[in-house]
Amino acid sequence: MSYIDGFVVPVPSDKKEQYLALSKSFSEKAKKLGALRQVECWGDDVPDGKVTDFKRSVDAKAGETVVFSWIEWPSKEVRDAANKKMMEDPDMKNMEMPFDGKRMIYGGFVPMLDTSSSKD
């Protein structure tokens, strides 16, 4: 079964196009290194919670939109090898981020159920 990298990041709302351009560039690199797909979702209906929520998870400020995204890899091994290569890539090191990367949350996940596949 595949492996998923998940991300939640606050992006200044007026930098949506810059974020999308960065995501497309990153996606091209990730696909060359084995990623199967990348999905970027711009927050549209992100309610405030009583205890916690997406906005608080990344300390989103007024004028920022929460983005939820994921990258699907064929395996954790392919993802780990790609991450190593990306960390060594000078273009990646010098990439200008249109958001505060310190407030991004991310992690790797093993799928438990995937209704789009017969592999569950």
Secondary structure, DSSP 4 states (H G I P E B T S, - for coil): --EEEEEEEEEEGGGHHHHHHHHHHHHHHHHHTT--EEEEEE-SS-PPPSS--HHHHTTPPTTEEEEEEEEEES-HHHHHHHHHHHHH-HHHHTPPPSS-GGG-EEEEE--S--TTSTT-
